[in-house]
Amino acid sequence: MRENHTENHTIEGRNPVYEALQADLPIDKIFLSETVKKEPLGKLLRLAKEKGVVVQTVGQTKLAALTQTDGAHQGIVAVCTAVPYVGVADILRRAEERGEPPFVVIADEIADPHNLGAIIRTANACGAHGVIIPKHRSVGLTAVVAKASAGALAHTPVAKVTNLPACMDELKERGLWITGADMAGEKTLWESDLTGAVGLVVGSEGKGMSRLVREKCDFLVRIPMAGQINSLNASVAASLLLYEVLRRRMIG
């Protein structure tokens, strides 16, 4: 059963964050002040690494913006996810239960929570079975993402993986063809085969897909453009690809 949270929350202070890690609460990321000495936090940082929780060092202004207490954070704040993550196997099982070829969206290093929320919203509208994001260099399932998804986050599972290229290899072994959106694609999205079991990769807002992720794609497709600009917002590009997959599925 998936929980339906609509807001994330923070856990502030050394002992509360340590206890949250021990309790396996759905922590998305831990923010550490650049002025805090790491030696006394050795036990906490080792546990965070063991649990696979990213620790990011930030300035005091950034940390203060995250806190909800009045200076009681002791230089450390943990941000819990808006909803719990699932495993990639759960997403594939969802497709199997529906009797449909797997349809997965891979969002590579999307940093803008509004973009990720919009991608999840369109993924739901197009019948995708789930979204996969990397653990590092990507926004997590924050309250902003939940709000931008317009409720879709409660219905579309999201998996967070440590190694996205390795995950893509696993998806290929399960029969998915991985297609990435890239301006260097030889074919347009209309000319490409987006039928069957498919994984769609959308890169970050600035630099697109990372090199290793691009190399793992079976196909690269481009979105034709007739104007003066040569790129689209990440969520807009994802929407065009998602709806092309839906169109193919609807016409059989």
N, C-alpha and C positions, 0 to 999 in steps of 0.2 A: 504494500500500500504506500503510495507516494503522499508525503505531507504537502499541504498547500499553504506555505508561508508566503506572505506578500511583502515582507520587509526583512532586511538583514539587521543584525545588531552587533555591537562591539563588546568585547570582553577586555577589561583594562586592568593593568597591574600585573606584577610578576607572578604572584601566587595564583590569582584567578586564571591567568593564561595557562600556567603549568597544569592546573587541575583540569582545565578544559581539554588540553591535549591528552591527559591521562584518561579522561572520560570519553574520548573519541567523538567529541562534538564536531559538527560539520564546519570546521574552520577553513575559510578560503585562503587567507593570507595573514601573516603576522608582520606588523610594521614596528620597526625598532628605531628609536631616535639615534641620530649620528653622534650624539654627545654621550650616550650610555656606554660604559665599559662592558665588553662582552665576557670577560673572564668570570664574573659572578653569575652570568647567565648560562654557563657551560652546560649544566644539566638540562635546562629548558631547551637550549638550541639543539642539543643532541637528540632530545625526544622529538622535537619538531622535524628534524631530518629523518628520523626513524619512521615517523608517521607520514612523511612525504609532503609536509606543509612548507610552503615557500616563505622565507623570512626576507623582508626587504628593508634596507636601511634608508631612512628618509630624514629630511630636515624637520626642525621643531615646528615650523609653520604648518607643514603637511600633517604632522602627527596631531597638532592641536585641532586641525579641522576635522579629524576623524573622531575625536574624543567626545564623550557625552558627560564625563565627570569633570569636576572642577579641580584640575591639576593632580588628580589621584592616579594617573596612569603609569607613573614611575618610568616613563620612557618606552613603554611597550603596550601595543594595542593589537588585539586579534579581531579580525572581521569574519563573522560567521556568514555562511551562504544563505541566500534567500530560500532555496530548496535544496534537498540533498542531491548529490550526484549519483549516477548509476554506473554500472559497468557496460563496456561495449557489448558484452554477451547479452545483457538485458535488452539493448536496442535491437539486436538481431533476433532475439526471441520474440520480441513484439511483432516483427515482420512475419515470423513463422506462425505465430498465433492467428494473425490475420489472413494467412494464406497468400501473402503477397511477396514479390521479389523485394529484397532489402533496398531501402532508399534512405541514404544517410548523407548528412551535410557535415563537412569537415571545415571548421572555421579556423584558419591558421593565423595566430597572433593578432586577433582582433582586439584592439586596445580601447576602443570607444564603446562604453556600455549601451549607448543608444543604438549603435550599429548591431551589436550582438543581440539585443532585445528584438530589433526589427527582423533579423535573420531567423530567430526562433519563431517569431510570429508568422512569417511567410512559410517557414518549414512546416508549421502546423497546418496552415491553410492549404498547402499543396500535398498533404498526406505523407510527409517524410516521417520515418520511424524514430528519428532521433538526431541529435547534433553532437559532434565530438569537438572538443577544444583542447589545446595543450596546457599543461600545468604551468609552464613558464611563459613570460612575455604575452600574456593574454588576460583580459579582464575576466573575472569570475562571475558567479551568479549573485550579483549584488541586488539591492533593492531597485536601483536605477534600471538594471537589466530586466528585472521582473515587471516594472512599470511599463517599460518600452515594449515589452512583449504583449501587452494588453491582455494578460491572462493566459497566454499560450504556454508560459513556462510551467503552469500547473498540469499541462497535458502532454507536453513534448519533453521526453527525457533527454538529459544532457550528461555526457560522459567526459571526464577530464583525465587525460593520459599523460604520462611522463615523457614518452618517446613517440611523437606523432608519426615519423616515417616507419617505425616498427609496427605501429598500429595499422598503418596502411597496408603493410605486407600481410598482416593477419586477415585484414578484410579481403585482400586478393585471394588468399587461401580459402576463404569462405565463398568465393565465386563472384565477388563484386569487381566491377570495372571502375577504376578511379579516373575521374575527369576533372582537370583543373582549369579554372578561368584565367587566361593569360593572353596578353596582347600579341604574343608571338605564336599563338595557335595557328596551325595550318588551315583548319576548317572553322567555319562559323558555328555557333550553337545550333543553327537550323540544319546544317549539313552533317552534323555529327550524330553518331548512334548513341542516344541517351535512353535506350530501352533496357529492359531486364534489371538485374541487380546492379545498382549504381551508387557510387559515392562521389559527391560533388565537392570540390575544394575551392574555397574562396579565400584569397590572401588578405593581408592587412591593408589598412587605409592608405599607407604611404608607399611601401615597397612591394606590395603584393605577396606572393608565396615565397617562403624561404627556399634556398637552393635545394636542400635535401628533400623537402616536400615536393618541389617541382619535379625533381628527378624520379620520384616514386610514382608520379602520375602515369597512367597508361596512355592518356590522351590530353592534349592541351587544346582548348577551344577559345575562340575570341568572339567578342560581342561587336558586331559592326557598328561603326559610328560615322556619321556624315557631317558632323559639325566641326568646330574649331578645337574642341578639347579631345584628349585621347584616353581619358579614363573616367570611370564612374565610381560613385560612392560604393563601398563594399556591400552594403545591404541592398542597394539597387541592383548591382551585378548579380548578387545571389538570387534576388527575386526573379530576374529574367531567366536564369538557368533553372531554377526550381519550377517555374511555370512551364518551361519547355518540357521538362520531365513529366509533369502532370498532363500536359497536352498529349504527349505520346501515349501515356497510359490510358487516357480516356478514349483515344481512337483505336486502341488495341494494337 
